[in-house]
Amino acid sequence: MNKLFCLLFCICSFWANAQNPTADNSHTDVALSSVLANLEQQFGINFSYNAGLIKNKKIAFQDSYTSLAEFLSILEDKLPIVFKKINETTFIIKKSSKIDVCGFVKETISGRPVENATISNSIGNSGTLTDTEGYFHLKNVRDSDTLNIQFI
């Protein structure tokens, strides 16, 4: 009986591991040129870019993206590049112009600083709060982003 139980346990353990693979799907220090070549093959698209723009650029990422658009957005967040879709199969890669934005939020009538106002970009992937003087500093904002200021 013990042998049967042991055999059954081993089979169940093997089956459970086969159903839930634990392979690591993260990639580190991958050349951007290799990533772009793989995307071109996988999605049947073409990237047009100045080779100097991606030269010696490496990236770390996980294979958990669900679409091409999502993965391109991840690349834009991690690297100083921007993808512009020309048509269904062609994308241009340009240098992104990310900047730091800082300033003060003050009440219109009194001119007093607004403390703890939320400043976020339109994409929603970064934000900050104003300090006691109404000051904020937001890093790596794309020139095409729209900033939202909220205070309740």
VMD Tcl script that builds the backbone (N, CA, C; Angstrom):
set m [mol new atoms 456]
animate dup $m
set s [atomselect $m all]
$s set {name element resname resid chain x y z} {
  {N N MET 1 A 0.820 -1.189 0.000}
  {CA C MET 1 A 0.000 0.000 0.000}
  {C C MET 1 A 0.868 1.259 0.000}
  {N N ASN 2 A 1.965 1.242 0.793}
  {CA C ASN 2 A 2.859 2.394 0.841}
  {C C ASN 2 A 3.489 2.668 -0.521}
  {N N LYS 3 A 3.853 1.596 -1.234}
  {CA C LYS 3 A 4.479 1.762 -2.556}
  {C C LYS 3 A 3.480 2.387 -3.538}
  {N N LEU 4 A 2.228 1.957 -3.461}
  {CA C LEU 4 A 1.199 2.506 -4.329}
  {C C LEU 4 A 0.978 3.978 -4.026}
  {N N PHE 5 A 0.929 4.322 -2.742}
  {CA C PHE 5 A 0.766 5.723 -2.346}
  {C C PHE 5 A 1.944 6.560 -2.827}
  {N N CYS 6 A 3.161 6.056 -2.668}
  {CA C CYS 6 A 4.375 6.771 -3.085}
  {C C CYS 6 A 4.364 6.982 -4.599}
  {N N LEU 7 A 3.993 5.948 -5.341}
  {CA C LEU 7 A 3.927 6.059 -6.796}
  {C C LEU 7 A 2.879 7.079 -7.217}
  {N N LEU 8 A 1.720 7.030 -6.585}
  {CA C LEU 8 A 0.652 7.982 -6.890}
  {C C LEU 8 A 1.084 9.408 -6.562}
  {N N PHE 9 A 1.790 9.602 -5.436}
  {CA C PHE 9 A 2.281 10.920 -5.045}
  {C C PHE 9 A 3.281 11.455 -6.083}
  {N N CYS 10 A 4.197 10.607 -6.530}
  {CA C CYS 10 A 5.200 11.019 -7.524}
  {C C CYS 10 A 4.540 11.417 -8.845}
  {N N ILE 11 A 3.567 10.652 -9.268}
  {CA C ILE 11 A 2.866 10.956 -10.517}
  {C C ILE 11 A 2.127 12.281 -10.398}
  {N N CYS 12 A 1.450 12.497 -9.277}
  {CA C CYS 12 A 0.716 13.753 -9.076}
  {C C CYS 12 A 1.669 14.941 -9.014}
  {N N SER 13 A 2.802 14.764 -8.346}
  {CA C SER 13 A 3.794 15.847 -8.263}
  {C C SER 13 A 4.328 16.183 -9.640}
  {N N PHE 14 A 4.651 15.160 -10.421}
  {CA C PHE 14 A 5.163 15.381 -11.769}
  {C C PHE 14 A 4.121 16.094 -12.628}
  {N N TRP 15 A 2.869 15.651 -12.540}
  {CA C TRP 15 A 1.799 16.252 -13.330}
  {C C TRP 15 A 1.582 17.712 -12.929}
  {N N ALA 16 A 1.615 18.008 -11.618}
  {CA C ALA 16 A 1.420 19.383 -11.139}
  {C C ALA 16 A 2.540 20.290 -11.630}
  {N N ASN 17 A 3.771 19.820 -11.602}
  {CA C ASN 17 A 4.895 20.630 -12.086}
  {C C ASN 17 A 4.818 20.848 -13.586}
  {N N ALA 18 A 4.324 19.848 -14.303}
  {CA C ALA 18 A 4.189 20.005 -15.754}
  {C C ALA 18 A 3.112 21.029 -16.094}
  {N N GLN 19 A 2.072 21.125 -15.253}
  {CA C GLN 19 A 0.995 22.073 -15.498}
  {C C GLN 19 A 1.379 23.501 -15.129}
  {N N ASN 20 A 2.300 23.672 -14.190}
  {CA C ASN 20 A 2.727 24.983 -13.718}
  {C C ASN 20 A 4.234 25.128 -13.871}
  {N N PRO 21 A 4.719 25.380 -15.075}
  {CA C PRO 21 A 6.160 25.484 -15.254}
  {C C PRO 21 A 6.712 26.677 -14.478}
  {N N THR 22 A 7.918 26.502 -13.963}
  {CA C THR 22 A 8.528 27.558 -13.182}
  {C C THR 22 A 9.676 28.210 -13.935}
  {N N ALA 23 A 9.718 28.060 -15.225}
  {CA C ALA 23 A 10.791 28.652 -16.013}
  {C C ALA 23 A 10.757 30.162 -15.881}
  {N N ASP 24 A 11.925 30.742 -15.738}
  {CA C ASP 24 A 12.052 32.190 -15.604}
  {C C ASP 24 A 11.885 32.820 -16.981}
  {N N ASN 25 A 10.979 33.774 -17.106}
  {CA C ASN 25 A 10.746 34.416 -18.389}
  {C C ASN 25 A 11.324 35.823 -18.436}
  {N N SER 26 A 12.310 36.094 -17.581}
  {CA C SER 26 A 12.925 37.413 -17.590}
  {C C SER 26 A 14.205 37.385 -18.409}
  {N N HIS 27 A 14.510 38.529 -18.996}
  {CA C HIS 27 A 15.700 38.677 -19.827}
  {C C HIS 27 A 16.469 39.890 -19.335}
  {N N THR 28 A 17.773 39.753 -19.205}
  {CA C THR 28 A 18.595 40.877 -18.767}
  {C C THR 28 A 19.708 41.122 -19.764}
  {N N ASP 29 A 20.070 42.381 -19.908}
  {CA C ASP 29 A 21.163 42.799 -20.797}
  {C C ASP 29 A 21.025 42.254 -22.209}
  {N N VAL 30 A 19.840 42.372 -22.774}
  {CA C VAL 30 A 19.594 41.934 -24.142}
  {C C VAL 30 A 19.806 43.134 -25.067}
  {N N ALA 31 A 20.547 42.939 -26.132}
  {CA C ALA 31 A 20.789 44.021 -27.082}
  {C C ALA 31 A 19.470 44.451 -27.711}
  {N N LEU 32 A 19.233 45.749 -27.761}
  {CA C LEU 32 A 18.003 46.269 -28.346}
  {C C LEU 32 A 17.859 45.842 -29.799}
  {N N SER 33 A 18.963 45.764 -30.518}
  {CA C SER 33 A 18.906 45.331 -31.922}
  {C C SER 33 A 18.342 43.917 -32.041}
  {N N SER 34 A 18.692 43.037 -31.102}
  {CA C SER 34 A 18.157 41.667 -31.105}
  {C C SER 34 A 16.668 41.659 -30.787}
  {N N VAL 35 A 16.276 42.480 -29.828}
  {CA C VAL 35 A 14.860 42.567 -29.453}
  {C C VAL 35 A 14.037 43.037 -30.647}
  {N N LEU 36 A 14.515 44.071 -31.343}
  {CA C LEU 36 A 13.786 44.601 -32.502}
  {C C LEU 36 A 13.713 43.569 -33.621}
  {N N ALA 37 A 14.804 42.841 -33.862}
  {CA C ALA 37 A 14.802 41.799 -34.898}
  {C C ALA 37 A 13.782 40.713 -34.564}
  {N N ASN 38 A 13.715 40.322 -33.287}
  {CA C ASN 38 A 12.734 39.313 -32.878}
  {C C ASN 38 A 11.303 39.820 -33.047}
  {N N LEU 39 A 11.060 41.086 -32.700}
  {CA C LEU 39 A 9.718 41.655 -32.874}
  {C C LEU 39 A 9.335 41.693 -34.354}
  {N N GLU 40 A 10.288 42.042 -35.203}
  {CA C GLU 40 A 10.007 42.073 -36.650}
  {C C GLU 40 A 9.582 40.698 -37.148}
  {N N GLN 41 A 10.272 39.654 -36.703}
  {CA C GLN 41 A 9.917 38.291 -37.117}
  {C C GLN 41 A 8.589 37.854 -36.516}
  {N N GLN 42 A 8.427 38.112 -35.234}
  {CA C GLN 42 A 7.231 37.645 -34.532}
  {C C GLN 42 A 5.950 38.296 -35.050}
  {N N PHE 43 A 6.002 39.601 -35.365}
  {CA C PHE 43 A 4.788 40.326 -35.732}
  {C C PHE 43 A 4.722 40.695 -37.215}
  {N N GLY 44 A 5.740 40.336 -38.006}
  {CA C GLY 44 A 5.734 40.644 -39.430}
  {C C GLY 44 A 5.757 42.141 -39.705}
  {N N ILE 45 A 6.590 42.860 -38.958}
  {CA C ILE 45 A 6.677 44.307 -39.094}
  {C C ILE 45 A 8.114 44.705 -39.420}
  {N N ASN 46 A 8.321 45.988 -39.710}
  {CA C ASN 46 A 9.652 46.522 -39.976}
  {C C ASN 46 A 9.859 47.782 -39.149}
  {N N PHE 47 A 11.061 47.922 -38.629}
  {CA C PHE 47 A 11.457 49.125 -37.918}
  {C C PHE 47 A 12.460 49.882 -38.768}
  {N N SER 48 A 12.276 51.185 -38.862}
  {CA C SER 48 A 13.218 52.052 -39.568}
  {C C SER 48 A 13.831 52.994 -38.538}
  {N N TYR 49 A 15.183 53.045 -38.500}
  {CA C TYR 49 A 15.847 53.857 -37.485}
  {C C TYR 49 A 17.301 54.089 -37.862}
  {N N ASN 50 A 17.889 55.090 -37.244}
  {CA C ASN 50 A 19.305 55.365 -37.367}
  {C C ASN 50 A 20.020 54.364 -36.468}
  {N N ALA 51 A 20.962 53.607 -37.016}
  {CA C ALA 51 A 21.637 52.558 -36.254}
  {C C ALA 51 A 22.319 53.111 -35.001}
  {N N GLY 52 A 22.795 54.345 -35.059}
  {CA C GLY 52 A 23.444 54.943 -33.899}
  {C C GLY 52 A 22.501 55.140 -32.727}
  {N N LEU 53 A 21.208 55.212 -33.014}
  {CA C LEU 53 A 20.207 55.419 -31.968}
  {C C LEU 53 A 20.108 54.226 -31.021}
  {N N ILE 54 A 20.303 53.019 -31.549}
  {CA C ILE 54 A 20.160 51.825 -30.713}
  {C C ILE 54 A 21.492 51.142 -30.429}
  {N N LYS 55 A 22.568 51.675 -30.967}
  {CA C LYS 55 A 23.883 51.075 -30.779}
  {C C LYS 55 A 24.221 51.001 -29.285}
  {N N ASN 56 A 24.667 49.828 -28.873}
  {CA C ASN 56 A 25.084 49.554 -27.488}
  {C C ASN 56 A 23.968 49.722 -26.456}
  {N N LYS 57 A 22.719 49.765 -26.889}
  {CA C LYS 57 A 21.602 49.856 -25.951}
  {C C LYS 57 A 21.184 48.439 -25.564}
  {N N LYS 58 A 21.047 48.219 -24.272}
  {CA C LYS 58 A 20.613 46.926 -23.756}
  {C C LYS 58 A 19.392 47.144 -22.878}
  {N N ILE 59 A 18.609 46.091 -22.733}
  {CA C ILE 59 A 17.373 46.212 -21.976}
  {C C ILE 59 A 17.111 44.938 -21.187}
  {N N ALA 60 A 16.428 45.090 -20.077}
  {CA C ALA 60 A 15.945 43.957 -19.281}
  {C C ALA 60 A 14.423 43.996 -19.333}
  {N N PHE 61 A 13.800 42.827 -19.523}
  {CA C PHE 61 A 12.342 42.782 -19.607}
  {C C PHE 61 A 11.848 41.383 -19.297}
  {N N GLN 62 A 10.537 41.265 -19.140}
  {CA C GLN 62 A 9.887 39.980 -18.926}
  {C C GLN 62 A 8.965 39.698 -20.102}
  {N N ASP 63 A 8.768 38.426 -20.404}
  {CA C ASP 63 A 7.904 38.018 -21.518}
  {C C ASP 63 A 6.430 38.030 -21.144}
  {N N SER 64 A 5.992 38.990 -20.355}
  {CA C SER 64 A 4.609 38.989 -19.888}
  {C C SER 64 A 3.723 39.974 -20.656}
  {N N TYR 65 A 4.239 40.563 -21.725}
  {CA C TYR 65 A 3.421 41.506 -22.494}
  {C C TYR 65 A 2.388 40.749 -23.315}
  {N N THR 66 A 1.278 41.420 -23.615}
  {CA C THR 66 A 0.192 40.752 -24.324}
  {C C THR 66 A 0.032 41.214 -25.766}
  {N N SER 67 A 0.671 42.321 -26.129}
  {CA C SER 67 A 0.529 42.815 -27.494}
  {C C SER 67 A 1.786 43.570 -27.903}
  {N N LEU 68 A 1.915 43.813 -29.179}
  {CA C LEU 68 A 3.030 44.594 -29.692}
  {C C LEU 68 A 2.994 46.000 -29.112}
  {N N ALA 69 A 1.816 46.614 -29.097}
  {CA C ALA 69 A 1.687 47.980 -28.576}
  {C C ALA 69 A 2.133 48.048 -27.122}
  {N N GLU 70 A 1.766 47.050 -26.321}
  {CA C GLU 70 A 2.160 47.036 -24.920}
  {C C GLU 70 A 3.682 46.932 -24.784}
  {N N PHE 71 A 4.302 46.067 -25.596}
  {CA C PHE 71 A 5.751 45.900 -25.496}
  {C C PHE 71 A 6.488 47.153 -25.974}
  {N N LEU 72 A 5.996 47.792 -27.036}
  {CA C LEU 72 A 6.625 49.030 -27.506}
  {C C LEU 72 A 6.519 50.113 -26.436}
  {N N SER 73 A 5.414 50.149 -25.731}
  {CA C SER 73 A 5.245 51.103 -24.636}
  {C C SER 73 A 6.252 50.828 -23.516}
  {N N ILE 74 A 6.497 49.558 -23.226}
  {CA C ILE 74 A 7.494 49.186 -22.227}
  {C C ILE 74 A 8.875 49.674 -22.655}
  {N N LEU 75 A 9.201 49.463 -23.931}
  {CA C LEU 75 A 10.498 49.921 -24.436}
  {C C LEU 75 A 10.616 51.440 -24.344}
  {N N GLU 76 A 9.541 52.152 -24.677}
  {CA C GLU 76 A 9.566 53.617 -24.591}
  {C C GLU 76 A 9.776 54.093 -23.156}
  {N N ASP 77 A 9.211 53.373 -22.200}
  {CA C ASP 77 A 9.379 53.753 -20.797}
  {C C ASP 77 A 10.798 53.503 -20.305}
  {N N LYS 78 A 11.434 52.461 -20.824}
  {CA C LYS 78 A 12.758 52.078 -20.333}
  {C C LYS 78 A 13.901 52.754 -21.084}
  {N N LEU 79 A 13.655 53.191 -22.295}
  {CA C LEU 79 A 14.717 53.746 -23.139}
  {C C LEU 79 A 14.316 55.119 -23.669}
  {N N PRO 80 A 15.285 55.925 -24.039}
  {CA C PRO 80 A 14.959 57.258 -24.579}
  {C C PRO 80 A 14.601 57.206 -26.068}
  {N N ILE 81 A 13.594 56.376 -26.399}
  {CA C ILE 81 A 13.149 56.240 -27.785}
  {C C ILE 81 A 11.632 56.332 -27.851}
  {N N VAL 82 A 11.146 56.603 -29.068}
  {CA C VAL 82 A 9.715 56.699 -29.317}
  {C C VAL 82 A 9.425 55.965 -30.623}
  {N N PHE 83 A 8.321 55.211 -30.646}
  {CA C PHE 83 A 7.902 54.493 -31.851}
  {C C PHE 83 A 6.759 55.255 -32.500}
  {N N LYS 84 A 6.896 55.506 -33.800}
  {CA C LYS 84 A 5.830 56.161 -34.549}
  {C C LYS 84 A 5.362 55.195 -35.632}
  {N N LYS 85 A 4.074 54.857 -35.589}
  {CA C LYS 85 A 3.507 53.911 -36.547}
  {C C LYS 85 A 3.221 54.635 -37.851}
  {N N ILE 86 A 3.834 54.157 -38.937}
  {CA C ILE 86 A 3.634 54.746 -40.262}
  {C C ILE 86 A 2.455 54.078 -40.969}
  {N N ASN 87 A 2.431 52.762 -40.930}
  {CA C ASN 87 A 1.308 51.989 -41.463}
  {C C ASN 87 A 1.234 50.685 -40.674}
  {N N GLU 88 A 0.461 49.729 -41.129}
  {CA C GLU 88 A 0.246 48.497 -40.365}
  {C C GLU 88 A 1.520 47.694 -40.126}
  {N N THR 89 A 2.529 47.851 -40.982}
  {CA C THR 89 A 3.725 47.022 -40.841}
  {C C THR 89 A 5.024 47.812 -40.648}
  {N N THR 90 A 4.957 49.124 -40.608}
  {CA C THR 90 A 6.174 49.920 -40.529}
  {C C THR 90 A 6.130 50.903 -39.358}
  {N N PHE 91 A 7.222 50.901 -38.606}
  {CA C PHE 91 A 7.380 51.809 -37.473}
  {C C PHE 91 A 8.700 52.552 -37.622}
  {N N ILE 92 A 8.689 53.827 -37.287}
  {CA C ILE 92 A 9.917 54.619 -37.231}
  {C C ILE 92 A 10.298 54.746 -35.762}
  {N N ILE 93 A 11.591 54.600 -35.488}
  {CA C ILE 93 A 12.081 54.780 -34.124}
  {C C ILE 93 A 12.861 56.081 -34.084}
  {N N LYS 94 A 12.456 56.963 -33.172}
  {CA C LYS 94 A 13.129 58.257 -33.028}
  {C C LYS 94 A 13.590 58.424 -31.591}
  {N N LYS 95 A 14.507 59.344 -31.416}
  {CA C LYS 95 A 14.970 59.671 -30.075}
  {C C LYS 95 A 13.849 60.402 -29.344}
  {N N SER 96 A 13.627 59.991 -28.128}
  {CA C SER 96 A 12.610 60.623 -27.305}
  {C C SER 96 A 13.194 61.851 -26.637}
  {N N SER 97 A 12.369 62.831 -26.471}
  {CA C SER 97 A 12.817 64.021 -25.752}
  {C C SER 97 A 12.114 64.064 -24.406}
  {N N LYS 98 A 12.676 63.337 -23.452}
  {CA C LYS 98 A 12.136 63.328 -22.094}
  {C C LYS 98 A 12.790 64.449 -21.305}
  {N N ILE 99 A 11.980 65.088 -20.493}
  {CA C ILE 99 A 12.467 66.221 -19.717}
  {C C ILE 99 A 12.008 66.083 -18.269}
  {N N ASP 100 A 12.606 66.866 -17.405}
  {CA C ASP 100 A 12.129 66.991 -16.032}
  {C C ASP 100 A 11.248 68.236 -15.972}
  {N N VAL 101 A 10.113 68.115 -15.301}
  {CA C VAL 101 A 9.191 69.243 -15.148}
  {C C VAL 101 A 9.058 69.532 -13.654}
  {N N CYS 102 A 9.221 70.801 -13.298}
  {CA C CYS 102 A 9.052 71.183 -11.905}
  {C C CYS 102 A 8.322 72.519 -11.851}
  {N N GLY 103 A 7.735 72.806 -10.710}
  {CA C GLY 103 A 7.022 74.069 -10.564}
  {C C GLY 103 A 6.271 74.131 -9.262}
  {N N PHE 104 A 5.435 75.130 -9.154}
  {CA C PHE 104 A 4.648 75.349 -7.953}
  {C C PHE 104 A 3.166 75.345 -8.313}
  {N N VAL 105 A 2.357 74.785 -7.441}
  {CA C VAL 105 A 0.903 74.832 -7.584}
  {C C VAL 105 A 0.395 75.763 -6.493}
  {N N LYS 106 A -0.340 76.813 -6.918}
  {CA C LYS 106 A -0.856 77.801 -5.963}
  {C C LYS 106 A -2.329 78.035 -6.215}
  {N N GLU 107 A -3.023 78.448 -5.162}
  {CA C GLU 107 A -4.438 78.799 -5.296}
  {C C GLU 107 A -4.556 80.031 -6.179}
  {N N THR 108 A -5.581 80.061 -7.002}
  {CA C THR 108 A -5.760 81.156 -7.945}
  {C C THR 108 A -5.983 82.498 -7.251}
  {N N ILE 109 A -6.877 82.547 -6.306}
  {CA C ILE 109 A -7.259 83.821 -5.693}
  {C C ILE 109 A -6.239 84.283 -4.656}
  {N N SER 110 A -5.900 83.412 -3.716}
  {CA C SER 110 A -5.024 83.833 -2.613}
  {C C SER 110 A -3.539 83.728 -2.939}
  {N N GLY 111 A -3.187 82.867 -3.883}
  {CA C GLY 111 A -1.782 82.669 -4.214}
  {C C GLY 111 A -1.049 81.780 -3.223}
  {N N ARG 112 A -1.791 81.190 -2.287}
  {CA C ARG 112 A -1.170 80.303 -1.305}
  {C C ARG 112 A -0.796 78.972 -1.968}
  {N N PRO 113 A 0.295 78.346 -1.489}
  {CA C PRO 113 A 0.702 77.049 -2.055}
  {C C PRO 113 A -0.334 75.973 -1.762}
  {N N VAL 114 A -0.482 75.050 -2.700}
  {CA C VAL 114 A -1.394 73.922 -2.535}
  {C C VAL 114 A -0.551 72.701 -2.172}
  {N N GLU 115 A -0.716 72.253 -0.938}
  {CA C GLU 115 A 0.040 71.104 -0.439}
  {C C GLU 115 A -0.690 69.808 -0.774}
  {N N ASN 116 A 0.067 68.765 -1.133}
  {CA C ASN 116 A -0.444 67.411 -1.436}
  {C C ASN 116 A -1.350 67.348 -2.659}
  {N N ALA 117 A -1.154 68.257 -3.612}
  {CA C ALA 117 A -1.843 68.122 -4.897}
  {C C ALA 117 A -1.130 67.015 -5.680}
  {N N THR 118 A -1.874 66.255 -6.443}
  {CA C THR 118 A -1.305 65.173 -7.241}
  {C C THR 118 A -0.993 65.683 -8.636}
  {N N ILE 119 A 0.256 65.479 -9.079}
  {CA C ILE 119 A 0.680 65.812 -10.432}
  {C C ILE 119 A 1.011 64.496 -11.112}
  {N N SER 120 A 0.349 64.176 -12.226}
  {CA C SER 120 A 0.625 62.925 -12.940}
  {C C SER 120 A 0.590 63.183 -14.431}
  {N N ASN 121 A 1.266 62.300 -15.171}
  {CA C ASN 121 A 1.205 62.457 -16.624}
  {C C ASN 121 A -0.016 61.724 -17.165}
  {N N SER 122 A -0.373 62.023 -18.400}
  {CA C SER 122 A -1.611 61.493 -18.979}
  {C C SER 122 A -1.581 59.981 -19.130}
  {N N ILE 123 A -0.409 59.399 -19.253}
  {CA C ILE 123 A -0.301 57.951 -19.384}
  {C C ILE 123 A -0.548 57.284 -18.041}
  {N N GLY 124 A -0.251 57.996 -16.973}
  {CA C GLY 124 A -0.511 57.484 -15.640}
  {C C GLY 124 A 0.585 56.610 -15.077}
  {N N ASN 125 A 1.762 56.597 -15.712}
  {CA C ASN 125 A 2.822 55.741 -15.198}
  {C C ASN 125 A 3.795 56.458 -14.275}
  {N N SER 126 A 3.596 57.746 -14.035}
  {CA C SER 126 A 4.425 58.454 -13.061}
  {C C SER 126 A 3.646 59.624 -12.497}
  {N N GLY 127 A 4.011 59.980 -11.291}
  {CA C GLY 127 A 3.342 61.092 -10.643}
  {C C GLY 127 A 4.057 61.476 -9.374}
  {N N THR 128 A 3.616 62.556 -8.777}
  {CA C THR 128 A 4.209 63.041 -7.542}
  {C C THR 128 A 3.194 63.902 -6.803}
  {N N LEU 129 A 3.538 64.274 -5.586}
  {CA C LEU 129 A 2.712 65.171 -4.791}
  {C C LEU 129 A 3.466 66.471 -4.545}
  {N N THR 130 A 2.721 67.557 -4.408}
  {CA C THR 130 A 3.359 68.821 -4.066}
  {C C THR 130 A 3.734 68.796 -2.582}
  {N N ASP 131 A 4.794 69.533 -2.256}
  {CA C ASP 131 A 5.223 69.616 -0.856}
  {C C ASP 131 A 4.483 70.757 -0.147}
  {N N THR 132 A 4.938 71.125 1.037}
  {CA C THR 132 A 4.249 72.165 1.822}
  {C C THR 132 A 4.300 73.531 1.152}
  {N N GLU 133 A 5.263 73.729 0.244}
  {CA C GLU 133 A 5.378 74.994 -0.488}
  {C C GLU 133 A 4.659 74.942 -1.842}
  {N N GLY 134 A 4.002 73.810 -2.135}
  {CA C GLY 134 A 3.320 73.650 -3.413}
  {C C GLY 134 A 4.242 73.224 -4.533}
  {N N TYR 135 A 5.498 72.886 -4.206}
  {CA C TYR 135 A 6.503 72.541 -5.214}
  {C C TYR 135 A 6.396 71.070 -5.616}
  {N N PHE 136 A 6.635 70.792 -6.906}
  {CA C PHE 136 A 6.688 69.419 -7.391}
  {C C PHE 136 A 7.831 69.288 -8.392}
  {N N HIS 137 A 8.301 68.062 -8.563}
  {CA C HIS 137 A 9.353 67.742 -9.544}
  {C C HIS 137 A 9.019 66.379 -10.130}
  {N N LEU 138 A 8.794 66.344 -11.427}
  {CA C LEU 138 A 8.433 65.112 -12.122}
  {C C LEU 138 A 9.515 64.821 -13.152}
  {N N LYS 139 A 10.137 63.648 -13.072}
  {CA C LYS 139 A 11.252 63.292 -13.954}
  {C C LYS 139 A 10.784 62.482 -15.149}
  {N N ASN 140 A 11.555 62.563 -16.214}
  {CA C ASN 140 A 11.368 61.755 -17.429}
  {C C ASN 140 A 9.971 61.877 -18.041}
  {N N VAL 141 A 9.544 63.079 -18.238}
  {CA C VAL 141 A 8.252 63.348 -18.871}
  {C C VAL 141 A 8.499 63.516 -20.367}
  {N N ARG 142 A 7.719 62.818 -21.164}
  {CA C ARG 142 A 7.834 62.973 -22.618}
  {C C ARG 142 A 7.257 64.317 -23.023}
  {N N ASP 143 A 7.814 64.877 -24.084}
  {CA C ASP 143 A 7.322 66.178 -24.542}
  {C C ASP 143 A 5.882 66.108 -25.035}
  {N N SER 144 A 5.387 64.916 -25.318}
  {CA C SER 144 A 4.003 64.765 -25.782}
  {C C SER 144 A 3.025 64.472 -24.646}
  {N N ASP 145 A 3.522 64.272 -23.420}
  {CA C ASP 145 A 2.656 63.981 -22.276}
  {C C ASP 145 A 1.847 65.196 -21.857}
  {N N THR 146 A 0.681 64.932 -21.320}
  {CA C THR 146 A -0.146 65.972 -20.717}
  {C C THR 146 A -0.118 65.750 -19.211}
  {N N LEU 147 A 0.145 66.823 -18.451}
  {CA C LEU 147 A 0.163 66.698 -17.004}
  {C C LEU 147 A -1.213 67.017 -16.433}
  {N N ASN 148 A -1.628 66.207 -15.463}
  {CA C ASN 148 A -2.891 66.410 -14.763}
  {C C ASN 148 A -2.580 66.856 -13.338}
  {N N ILE 149 A -3.285 67.877 -12.857}
  {CA C ILE 149 A -3.132 68.350 -11.489}
  {C C ILE 149 A -4.475 68.161 -10.805}
  {N N GLN 150 A -4.451 67.425 -9.670}
  {CA C GLN 150 A -5.690 67.165 -8.941}
  {C C GLN 150 A -5.484 67.516 -7.478}
  {N N PHE 151 A -6.518 68.103 -6.912}
  {CA C PHE 151 A -6.511 68.409 -5.488}
  {C C PHE 151 A -7.934 68.321 -4.977}
  {N N ILE 152 A -8.108 67.595 -3.895}
  {CA C ILE 152 A -9.446 67.451 -3.325}
  {C C ILE 152 A -9.469 68.078 -1.950}
}
mol reanalyze $m
mol bondsrecalc $m
mol representation Tube
mol addrep $m
